[in-house]
Amino acid sequence: MGRPDFKPGEGRTTSLVGSTPTLFRHHKKQELKNTPFKKTIVLVGGGHAHVEVIRQFAMFPINGIKLILISDETETPYSGMVPGLIAGHYNHNQCHISLGPLCTKAGVRLHKAKVVNVDVEKKIVYCEGRPELSYDLLSINIGSKPYLSHISGAEFTIPAKPISTFISQWSLLEKRLLSRQENLNLVVIGGGAAGVEISLCLHHRVSNMLSKDTTHGNKTSICLVTDRKRLLENHSRAVTKKFVRLLEKNHIRVEPDQLVTQVTKNTVETNTGLVLTSDFSVVATHASAPDWLSKTELSLDCKGFIKVDHYLKSVSHPDIFAAGDIATHERNLPKNGVHAVRQGAYLAESLKRAISGELPARYAPQKRTLALISTGNKSAIASYGSFALQGDWLWRVKNWIDIRWMKKYNNLSMPGENNDEADEAMRCGGCGSKVSGVILDSVIAEVDRHNPDNLIIGLDTPDDSAVFSIPNGNVIVKTVDQFRSFIDDPYLLGVISTNHALNDIYAMGAKPIVAMALVTLPYADNRVIKNEISQVLSGINETLKKCGVALVGGHTGEGPELSIGMSITGFAKPDELLRKSGLRLGDALVLTRPLGSGTLLAAHMRAKIDFGTLSKMFTSMMRTNEKSLNILNPQNVSACTDVTGFGLLGHLGEMATSSKVHIKLLAKSLPLYDGVLEAFAQNIFSTLHAENKSYSAKYLNETNRNAATDIMFDPQTSGGFLAGVESNKAETTIQLLKESGDTFATVIGYVIPGEEGKISIAQVE
C-alpha cells in the first residue's frame, strides 16, 4: 500500500501567486549511487508545473530513474511577470526560467525538440527531427495557445502566446513607431484578464516610450474587443468596475459583445459589421490545445484538452499525467498560472509514487484563488471572490512573490555545488577531455615505430589522419576519435561526435567511405539501454548517410558514463591530399567556424549558460565540413587542418612548423560563439585550456607570449577548417563559404617573412 492521500488542506498555504505546497518534507534525501537506470519519465513541455517537478526531483532524487524533458523552447516565461515584461518593468532574464542550467543542475536530460505525436499503447514519443523516445511514465505540461480557428485571416494577428513570438513582433513594431510620424492603432482581442492586462501594459509602454522622444507628434489608440457582454467575466463585478474606470482613464476603447470574424493587414472586423483600423492585432482569447493531441488515443474534452482525474492522471491512460492549461481537471478549473504553479509539487509526488507502483498524490485545488492583475503602471488590482482592492502596494507584494518564485529555479542550489574540490574534479568532455599535447608528445617520442613501405603519413608527422597507399593508385585515409559525453543527449552526442570524426578525413582532402562505431553506455535496465543505443545510433547513422558513408560495424559495452568512439576510412588521390604543411609566403589563413566550444561546454557542465546560447553552437557543430572542403579545393589551398582539441594556437603552430613559415595572427579577427566572453569573465575554462597554453607556448615569439588571448587555447569540438589560401582569392573564398553556411568564415592571419615555425600576434590590423 502507498502512503495515504494528502488531505485537501494539507500543505496548503494562504500565500499569494507563486506558492507551492511542501509535499516532500517526509522524504529522506537519497545518496545517489552509480546504480543502473531502470525507469524513464518523459516530461513534455517546460511549463510551470514541470519546472517544479524538475526541482523536486533534484532536491529529492530517486535511484534508477531517468528524467527527460522535451521542450521546443529553452526558456519558460513566468506568466505572473509577463505583463510587467510587456509594460517594460522587467527585462527578459528577470521573468524567464532558463531550462538548460536548471536541467543540468538537476541531472535532467533536455531535448530541444517539438513533439508531433505520442503512441500511448507502445509508450513512444515522436519528435520532429529526432528519433522516437520510449517512456515508462509520461507527463504533459505544454500550456495552450489562443483559439484562432474562428478568425479568417488569423495569420495577420499576433497571439499572446508564446510570449517569445509576441515580444519579438512587438519589438519590430516599436521600431516602426519611432521611425514614423503617423498614428498607430492597436487592437487587443479578448476581454479576460490577459486581454485587459495586455491593453493596459501596452498603453503604459507606448506612453513611456513616446514621452522620452518629444520629436514625435504621433498618437497611439488602443481598442479592446471581446465577444462577452462584460470584461473579466471570471471575476466579480467589483473587479470589472475598477478596470472599466482604468481603461476609460487611459482612453482605451472597449467594444463588448463583438465576435471577431476577420482580420486583414490593417483591419479587424466583427460579426456585427464593426470595422476597426489596426496596425497590430493581439489575440488573447480563451485557450486551445495543440493539434497533435487529437492524433493520440488520450481521452480529451470537447476543446481538445487532456481529461485528468484528481491525481492529475489521464482518465484513459494511467501512465500519463497532465497539468496546467493543457489539462482539464474534473472540477473544470480556469486556465491560469495559479493552478499550474500549485500542481507542480503534487505532480512530482504523483510521478514518484507511480514509478514505484504506489497511489499518486491527490490534487485538491483551492476553491478560490487570489489573482493580482497588473494595471500597466506599477500597481495592481486584487481579485478574490467578490473582493476587489487596488493599490501600488499590491504590485510591490506581487513583485516580491514573483521574484521569490523565480529564484527557486534560476538560482537552484545543489549540495556540493560550491565545493572547489568538486569543481576541480569536473573534467570536460568533448575535445576538452583529450590527453594534453605535452603528455602526448613525450609518449609518442618513446614509441618504437614500425613504418611499412606503403605508409605515407603516420606518427612521424602531426596530421589529422593516417595515410597509406593501396594498389589502384589511391591512398587510404584513416582516423579514429573517442569522446566522453559532453552533453546528456545521446542523439545529439552521436551527431556531433560523428561530424567531428568525419572532419579529420575532410581536412585531408579525402572522401570518407566506411565507418565503425564504439559505444560505451551507462549501466541500465535492458529497456533503457535499448532506448539509449537507439538514440546514439540514430545520430551516428543519420550523419553518415548524409555524407554517403556506410556504417559497417562496431562494438558496444557498458561503463560508468556514455562515450562514443568512431573509426572512419576514406580514399583520396595522392596528389589531392591536403596537409598541415605547404603554407606559402603571402597566403591568407581562413577560419571557417567560430571558436569557444570548449569553454561553452565547460559552462554548460557548471550550469552557467542558457540552453538557447548552447543550441546556436550545437547547430554549427552538427554540420560536417564537407561543403567547406568542396569550396576550398578549387581555390588552390596550400594547407589545411581542422581546429580541434589543441586549440587554435596548437594547430596553427603545427602548420607553421611543418610548413617552415612564420605566421601573423590577427587577434581582433577571431570569430567567437555567443556567450564565450561572458564565460571567460566568470573564469570558466575547459580543463584542457591550461595544458594547451603550456603546449602552444613554444610556437610564440617571446615578445608575443603576453599577447595571446584565452580563446586561442580553447579546445574545439567539431571545429572549423583552418586553410591557407592565396591572398588574392581570400575575399572570393570567404564569400563562397558564407553562402554555403559558414557564416562566420573570416581571414584570421597571413604567412609573412619571419622566424620559421613561429607565430606573432597582431592586436590591431
Residue pairs with C-beta under 8 A, 6 or more apart in sequence:
1 358
1 359
2 353
2 356
2 357
2 358
2 359
3 26
3 353
3 358
3 359
5 359
5 361
5 362
6 23
6 346
6 361
6 362
6 364
7 364
8 362
8 364
9 364
10 21
11 21
11 22
11 23
11 345
12 21
12 364
12 366
13 19
13 21
15 401
16 370
16 372
16 397
16 398
16 401
17 80
17 337
17 338
17 341
17 370
17 371
17 372
17 398
17 401
17 402
17 405
18 80
18 341
18 401
18 402
18 404
18 405
19 341
19 342
19 401
20 52
20 341
20 342
20 344
20 345
21 342
21 345
21 346
22 345
23 345
23 346
23 348
23 349
23 361
24 56
24 59
24 60
24 345
24 348
24 349
27 60
29 59
29 60
29 61
30 60
30 61
30 62
30 63
32 61
32 63
33 63
34 523
34 560
35 63
35 64
35 523
36 64
36 522
36 523
36 524
36 525
36 528
37 64
37 65
37 66
37 522
37 523
37 524
37 525
37 528
38 64
38 65
38 524
38 525
38 528
39 64
39 65
39 66
39 136
39 137
39 355
39 525
39 528
40 65
40 66
40 68
40 134
40 135
40 136
40 137
40 528
40 531
41 65
41 66
41 67
41 68
41 135
41 136
41 137
41 138
41 139
41 351
41 355
42 68
42 70
42 125
42 133
42 135
42 137
42 138
42 139
43 50
43 53
43 54
43 67
43 68
43 69
43 70
43 139
43 141
44 70
44 71
44 115
44 118
44 125
44 138
44 139
44 140
44 141
44 142
45 70
45 71
45 140
45 141
45 142
45 143
45 324
45 326
46 69
46 71
46 73
46 75
46 76
46 97
46 99
46 141
47 76
47 141
47 142
47 143
47 323
47 324
47 325
47 326
47 340
48 76
48 78
48 79
48 141
48 324
48 337
48 340
48 341
48 344
49 141
49 323
49 324
49 340
49 341
49 343
49 344
49 347
50 69
50 139
50 141
50 323
50 344
50 347
51 76
51 97
51 99
51 102
51 344
51 409
52 341
52 344
52 345
52 347
52 348
53 67
53 139
53 344
53 347
53 348
53 351
54 67
54 69
54 102
54 103
54 106
54 108
55 102
55 106
55 344
55 408
55 409
55 412
56 344
56 345
56 348
56 349
57 65
57 67
57 106
57 108
57 348
57 352
58 105
58 106
58 107
58 108
58 412
58 414
60 352
61 107
62 352
62 355
64 525
65 355
66 109
66 524
66 528
67 106
67 107
67 108
67 109
68 108
68 109
68 110
68 111
68 133
68 135
69 99
69 103
69 108
69 109
69 110
69 111
70 111
70 113
70 115
70 125
70 127
70 133
71 99
71 110
71 111
71 112
71 113
72 112
72 113
72 114
72 115
73 99
73 162
73 164
74 98
74 99
74 100
74 110
74 112
74 610
74 611
74 612
74 615
75 96
75 97
75 98
75 99
75 164
75 610
75 611
75 612
76 96
76 97
76 99
77 85
77 95
77 96
77 97
77 162
77 163
77 164
78 95
78 96
78 97
78 337
78 402
78 405
78 406
79 336
79 337
79 340
80 337
80 372
80 398
80 401
80 402
80 405
81 90
81 94
81 95
81 402
81 406
82 95
82 163
83 197
83 198
83 201
83 374
83 376
84 90
84 95
84 201
84 374
84 399
84 402
85 91
85 92
85 94
85 95
85 163
85 167
86 167
86 170
86 197
86 198
86 201
86 202
86 205
87 200
87 201
87 202
87 204
87 205
87 374
87 376
87 377
88 204
88 205
88 208
88 209
89 378
92 167
94 403
94 406
95 402
95 406
97 406
97 409
97 410
98 410
98 610
98 611
98 612
99 110
99 611
100 110
100 604
100 607
100 609
100 610
100 611
100 612
100 614
101 410
101 607
101 608
101 609
101 610
101 611
102 108
102 409
102 410
102 412
102 607
103 109
103 110
103 611
104 110
104 488
104 604
104 605
104 606
104 607
105 412
105 414
105 417
105 607
106 412
106 414
107 488
108 488
109 488
109 489
110 488
110 489
110 611
111 127
111 130
111 133
111 489
111 491
112 611
112 615
113 127
113 128
113 129
113 130
114 127
114 128
114 129
115 125
115 126
115 127
115 128
115 142
115 292
116 126
116 127
116 128
116 292
117 125
117 126
117 292
117 295
117 296
118 124
118 125
118 126
118 138
118 292
118 296
118 298
119 126
119 296
120 296
120 297
120 298
120 317
120 320
121 297
122 134
123 134
123 135
123 136
123 138
123 319
124 132
124 133
124 134
124 135
125 132
125 133
125 134
125 135
125 138
126 132
127 133
130 491
130 538
131 491
131 534
131 535
131 538
131 539
132 534
133 531
133 535
134 527
134 530
134 531
135 319
136 319
136 355
137 319
137 320
137 321
137 351
137 354
137 355
138 319
138 320
138 321
139 320
139 321
139 322
139 323
139 347
139 351
140 306
140 320
140 321
140 322
140 323
140 326
140 327
141 322
141 323
141 324
141 326
141 340
141 347
142 290
142 324
142 326
143 161
143 324
143 325
143 326
144 161
144 287
144 288
144 289
144 305
144 325
144 326
144 335
145 159
145 161
145 162
145 287
145 288
145 290
146 159
146 160
146 161
146 190
146 283
146 284
146 285
146 286
146 287
146 288
147 285
147 286
147 287
147 288
148 154
148 157
148 159
148 283
148 285
148 288
149 288
150 259
150 260
150 261
151 157
151 260
151 261
151 262
151 263
151 283
152 261
152 262
152 263
153 262
153 263
153 264
154 263
154 283
156 263
156 264
156 265
156 281
157 189
157 263
157 281
157 282
157 283
158 165
158 166
158 169
158 170
158 280
158 281
158 282
158 283
159 165
159 166
159 282
159 283
160 166
160 190
160 194
160 198
160 282
160 283
160 284
166 282
169 280
170 202
170 280
173 184
173 279
173 280
174 209
176 184
176 279
177 184
177 206
177 209
177 210
177 216
177 218
177 220
178 209
178 213
178 216
180 218
181 216
181 217
181 218
182 218
183 218
183 219
183 220
183 221
184 206
184 218
184 219
184 220
184 221
184 279
184 280
185 220
185 221
185 223
185 276
185 277
185 278
185 279
185 280
186 202
186 220
186 221
186 222
186 223
186 278
186 279
186 280
186 281
186 282
187 222
187 223
187 224
187 225
187 268
187 276
187 278
187 280
187 281
187 282
188 195
188 198
188 199
188 202
188 222
188 223
188 224
188 225
188 281
188 282
188 284
189 195
189 225
189 226
189 260
189 268
189 281
189 282
189 283
189 284
189 285
190 225
190 226
190 283
190 284
190 285
190 286
191 224
191 225
191 226
191 227
191 228
191 230
191 231
191 232
191 233
191 254
191 256
192 226
192 231
192 232
192 233
192 234
192 284
192 285
192 286
193 232
193 234
193 235
193 336
193 371
193 373
194 284
195 224
195 226
195 231
195 282
195 284
195 285
196 224
196 231
196 232
196 243
196 247
196 373
197 373
197 374
197 376
198 282
198 284
199 222
199 224
199 247
199 252
200 246
200 247
200 250
200 252
200 374
200 375
200 376
201 374
201 376
202 222
202 282
202 376
203 220
203 222
203 250
203 252
203 376
204 376
204 377
206 220
207 220
210 216
210 218
210 220
221 251
221 253
222 250
222 251
222 252
222 253
223 252
223 253
223 254
223 255
223 276
223 278
224 231
224 247
224 252
224 253
224 254
224 255
225 255
225 258
225 260
225 268
225 270
225 276
226 254
226 255
226 256
226 257
226 258
227 257
227 258
227 259
227 260
228 256
228 257
229 256
229 257
230 237
230 240
230 256
231 240
231 243
231 244
231 254
231 256
232 239
232 240
232 243
232 383
234 334
235 371
235 383
235 388
236 383
236 385
236 386
236 387
236 388
238 386
238 387
238 388
239 373
239 381
239 383
239 388
241 388
242 381
242 388
242 390
243 373
243 375
243 381
244 254
246 375
246 376
247 254
250 376
255 270
255 274
255 276
258 270
258 271
258 272
258 274
259 270
259 271
260 268
260 269
260 270
261 269
261 270
261 271
262 268
262 269
263 269
263 278
263 281
266 277
266 278
266 279
267 275
267 276
267 277
267 278
268 275
268 276
268 278
268 281
269 275
269 276
270 276
286 335
287 303
287 305
287 325
287 335
288 303
288 304
289 300
289 303
289 304
289 305
289 306
289 326
290 304
291 304
293 300
293 304
293 305
293 306
293 326
294 300
294 304
297 316
297 317
298 306
298 307
298 314
298 316
298 317
298 320
299 306
299 307
299 314
299 315
299 316
299 317
300 306
300 307
301 307
301 328
303 328
305 325
305 326
305 327
305 328
306 314
306 320
306 322
306 326
306 327
306 328
307 314
307 315
307 316
307 327
307 328
307 330
308 314
308 315
308 321
308 322
308 323
308 327
308 328
308 329
308 330
309 315
309 330
310 329
310 330
310 362
310 363
310 364
311 321
311 350
311 359
311 360
311 361
311 362
311 363
312 321
312 322
312 323
312 327
312 329
312 343
312 346
312 347
312 350
312 360
312 363
313 320
313 321
313 350
313 354
313 360
314 320
314 321
314 322
318 354
319 354
321 347
321 350
321 351
321 354
321 360
323 340
323 343
323 344
323 347
324 339
324 340
324 343
325 335
325 340
329 339
329 363
329 365
331 365
333 339
333 365
336 369
336 371
338 369
338 370
338 371
339 365
339 369
341 405
342 363
342 365
342 366
343 363
346 361
346 362
346 363
347 363
349 360
349 361
350 360
350 361
350 363
351 360
353 359
353 360
353 361
354 360
368 384
368 385
369 384
370 382
370 383
370 384
371 382
371 383
371 384
372 380
372 381
372 382
372 383
372 394
372 395
372 397
372 398
373 380
373 381
373 382
373 383
374 380
374 395
374 398
375 381
375 390
375 395
378 392
378 395
378 396
378 399
379 390
379 391
379 392
379 394
379 395
380 390
380 391
380 394
380 395
380 398
381 388
381 389
381 390
381 394
382 388
382 389
382 390
382 394
416 422
423 606
426 605
426 606
426 687
427 433
427 484
427 687
428 486
428 598
428 601
428 602
428 605
428 686
428 687
428 688
428 715
429 483
429 484
429 485
429 486
429 487
429 601
429 605
430 483
430 484
430 486
430 496
430 597
430 598
430 601
430 715
430 717
431 483
431 500
431 597
431 598
431 644
431 645
431 688
431 715
431 716
431 717
431 719
432 486
432 598
432 601
432 602
432 645
432 686
432 687
432 688
432 689
432 715
432 717
433 483
433 484
433 486
433 687
433 688
434 645
434 646
434 688
434 715
436 688
436 691
436 692
436 694
436 695
437 646
437 650
437 691
437 692
437 695
437 696
438 691
438 694
438 695
439 691
441 695
444 459
447 459
449 458
449 459
449 460
451 458
451 460
452 468
454 468
454 469
454 470
455 466
455 467
455 468
456 467
456 468
456 469
456 475
456 574
457 463
457 465
457 466
457 467
457 579
458 466
461 579
461 580
461 581
461 658
462 580
462 654
462 658
463 508
463 579
463 580
463 641
464 479
464 504
464 507
464 508
464 580
464 641
464 642
465 477
465 478
465 479
465 504
465 505
465 507
465 508
465 510
465 570
466 477
466 478
466 479
467 475
467 476
467 477
467 478
467 508
467 572
467 577
468 475
468 476
469 475
469 476
469 574
470 476
470 571
473 573
473 574
474 571
474 572
474 573
474 574
475 571
475 572
475 573
475 574
475 577
476 569
476 570
476 571
477 505
477 508
477 510
477 569
477 570
477 571
477 572
477 577
478 567
478 568
478 569
478 570
479 501
479 504
479 505
479 567
479 568
480 501
480 565
480 566
480 567
480 568
481 497
481 500
481 501
481 504
481 565
481 566
482 518
482 563
482 564
482 565
482 566
483 493
483 497
483 500
483 563
483 564
483 565
483 717
484 561
484 562
484 563
485 493
485 561
485 562
485 563
485 564
486 493
486 601
486 604
486 605
486 717
487 493
487 601
487 604
487 618
489 535
490 532
490 533
490 535
490 536
490 539
490 562
491 535
491 536
491 538
491 539
492 539
492 618
492 622
493 536
493 539
493 562
493 564
494 535
494 536
494 537
494 538
494 539
494 540
494 543
494 564
495 539
495 540
495 542
495 543
495 622
496 539
496 618
496 621
496 622
496 717
496 718
497 539
497 540
497 564
497 566
498 515
498 539
498 540
498 543
498 544
498 566
499 543
499 621
499 622
499 623
499 624
499 625
499 718
500 566
500 621
500 644
500 717
500 718
501 515
501 566
501 567
501 568
502 512
502 543
502 544
502 547
502 549
502 568
502 624
502 625
502 626
503 624
503 625
503 642
503 644
503 718
503 719
503 721
504 568
504 642
505 511
505 512
505 568
505 570
506 512
506 624
506 625
506 626
506 628
506 629
506 642
506 721
507 578
507 625
507 629
507 640
507 641
507 642
507 721
508 570
508 572
508 577
508 578
508 579
508 640
509 572
509 576
509 577
509 578
509 629
509 633
509 640
510 570
510 571
510 572
510 577
511 570
511 571
511 572
512 547
512 549
512 568
512 569
512 570
513 549
513 550
513 569
513 570
513 571
514 549
514 550
514 551
514 552
514 568
514 569
515 540
515 544
515 549
515 550
515 551
515 552
515 566
515 567
515 568
515 569
516 551
516 552
516 553
516 554
516 566
516 567
517 537
517 540
517 551
517 553
517 554
517 555
517 564
517 565
517 566
517 567
518 554
518 555
518 556
518 564
518 565
518 566
518 567
519 533
519 536
519 537
519 554
519 555
519 556
519 557
519 562
519 563
519 564
519 565
520 556
520 557
520 558
520 559
520 561
520 562
520 563
520 564
521 529
521 532
521 533
521 536
521 556
521 557
521 558
521 559
521 562
522 532
522 558
522 559
522 560
522 561
522 562
523 558
523 559
523 560
524 532
529 558
532 562
533 556
536 562
536 564
537 551
540 551
540 564
540 566
541 551
543 622
543 624
544 550
544 551
546 624
547 624
547 626
549 568
576 633
578 637
578 639
578 640
578 723
579 639
579 640
579 658
580 639
580 640
580 641
580 651
580 654
580 655
580 658
580 659
581 639
581 655
581 658
581 659
582 638
582 639
582 659
582 724
583 638
583 639
583 655
583 656
583 659
583 661
583 663
583 724
583 751
584 638
584 661
584 724
584 726
584 751
585 661
585 751
585 752
585 753
586 726
586 727
586 750
586 751
587 638
587 639
587 724
587 725
587 726
587 727
587 750
587 751
588 724
588 725
588 726
588 727
588 730
588 747
588 749
588 750
589 652
589 663
589 665
589 722
589 723
589 724
589 725
589 747
589 748
589 749
589 750
589 751
590 632
590 721
590 722
590 723
590 724
590 725
590 730
590 733
590 734
590 737
590 745
590 746
590 747
590 748
591 643
591 648
591 670
591 671
591 720
591 721
591 722
591 745
591 746
591 747
591 748
592 625
592 628
592 720
592 721
592 722
592 723
592 737
592 742
592 744
592 745
593 620
593 643
593 671
593 719
593 720
593 721
593 742
593 744
593 745
594 617
594 620
594 671
594 672
594 673
594 720
594 744
595 643
595 648
595 670
595 671
595 672
595 673
595 676
595 711
595 714
595 716
595 719
596 617
596 672
596 673
596 675
596 676
596 679
596 711
596 714
597 617
597 621
597 673
597 714
597 715
597 716
597 717
597 718
597 719
598 647
598 685
598 686
598 688
598 689
598 714
598 715
598 716
598 717
599 676
599 679
599 680
599 684
599 685
599 686
599 689
599 710
599 714
600 609
600 613
600 614
600 617
600 673
600 675
600 676
600 679
601 686
601 717
602 679
602 684
602 685
602 686
602 687
603 609
603 675
603 679
603 682
603 684
604 614
606 684
608 679
608 682
608 684
609 675
609 679
613 673
613 674
613 675
614 675
616 673
616 674
617 673
617 674
617 675
620 673
620 718
621 717
621 718
622 718
623 741
625 642
625 720
625 721
627 740
627 741
627 742
628 720
628 721
628 737
628 740
628 742
629 721
630 740
631 733
631 736
631 737
631 740
632 640
632 721
632 723
632 725
632 733
632 737
635 725
635 726
635 729
635 732
635 733
636 725
636 726
636 729
637 723
637 724
637 725
638 724
638 725
638 726
639 655
639 659
639 723
639 724
640 721
640 722
640 723
640 724
641 651
641 654
641 655
641 721
641 722
642 651
642 719
642 720
642 721
642 722
643 651
643 716
643 719
643 720
643 721
643 722
644 651
644 715
644 716
644 717
644 719
645 688
645 715
645 716
645 717
646 654
646 692
646 695
646 696
646 715
647 688
647 689
647 692
647 696
647 712
647 713
647 714
647 715
647 716
648 670
648 711
648 712
648 713
648 714
648 716
648 722
649 665
649 692
649 696
649 699
649 700
649 708
649 712
649 713
649 759
650 692
650 695
650 696
650 699
650 713
651 722
652 663
652 665
652 699
652 722
652 749
652 759
653 696
653 698
653 699
653 757
653 759
655 663
655 722
655 724
656 662
656 663
656 699
656 756
656 757
656 758
656 759
657 699
657 756
657 757
659 724
659 751
660 756
660 757
661 751
661 756
661 757
662 751
662 752
662 753
662 754
662 755
662 756
662 757
662 758
662 759
662 760
663 749
663 750
663 751
663 752
663 758
663 759
663 760
664 749
664 750
664 751
664 752
664 754
664 759
664 760
664 761
664 762
665 712
665 748
665 749
665 759
665 760
665 761
665 762
666 747
666 748
666 749
666 750
666 762
666 765
667 707
667 709
667 712
667 761
667 762
667 763
668 763
668 764
668 765
669 746
669 747
669 748
669 749
669 765
670 709
670 711
670 712
670 748
671 744
671 746
672 711
676 711
676 714
680 710
680 711
685 710
685 714
686 714
686 715
688 715
689 710
689 713
689 714
689 715
690 713
692 713
692 714
692 715
693 708
693 713
696 708
696 712
696 713
697 705
699 757
699 758
699 759
700 708
700 758
700 759
700 760
700 761
701 755
701 758
701 759
701 760
703 760
704 759
704 760
704 761
707 761
707 763
708 761
720 742
720 744
720 745
722 748
724 751
725 733
727 750
730 747
733 745
734 745
734 746
734 747
737 745
738 745
752 760
754 760
